[in-house]
């Protein structure tokens, strides 16, 4: 059972790596996310706003992943 779980993580990581290699827009989104996180640190965002930032970044990356998966079909 543990081997199946580890394989699942390996496949997920391989998929993310493939997405980073093949999708130019994802690289742009990742750079923007780093910029937003840096700005958040600089401006010392309160925890509530960090949650909003994290949700926004996660939503964008998930949408890009979903889009990539649809392109591969």
N, C-alpha and C positions, 0 to 999 in steps of 0.2 A: 504494500500500500504506500509506503514511504517513497519507493522508487517511482511509482506513478505520479505522485505529487511533485517530486523533483523534476521529472520529465515535463510536467505541465509548466513549471517555472522556466525550464530551459526553452521550451517552445515560445513562451511569452516573451522572454528576453530576446530570442532570435527574431521574433516578429517586430519588436521595437527597434532592434538594430537594423533590420531590413528597411523599416520605415524611415529611419534617420538617414540611411545611405541613399535611398531612392527618391525621397520627397524634398524638393527644394523649399517648398513653402513651410515644411516642418522646421527646417533650419532657421528660417526667418522667425517663426513663432517662438522657437527656443531662445533666439537672441533677444527678442522682445520681452520674453519672460524674465530673462536675466536682467535686462534693463529695468523692468518694473520692480523686481525684487531689490535691485540696488537702490533705486529711487525710494522704495519703501523703507529701506534701512537708513538712508540718508535723512529722510523726513520723519523718522521715528514713528511709524504708524502704530495706532493702538490695536490691540488684539482683534477687535471686531472688524476693522478694516483689513487686517491680514487675512481673516477668514474670507472676506469678499474677494480679495486678490487671489487667494489660493483657489477659490471656487471658479473664478473667471479663467485662470490659467489652465486648470484641470479641464474645464469645459471646452476650451479651444483645442487643447491637445487631444481630448477624446473625440471631438468632431473631426479633427484631421485624421486620426486613426481609423474612424469609421469610414471616412471618405476613401482612404487608402485601401481599406478592405473591399469596398465596393468596386474600386478600380481594378482590383485583382480578379474580380469575378468575371 
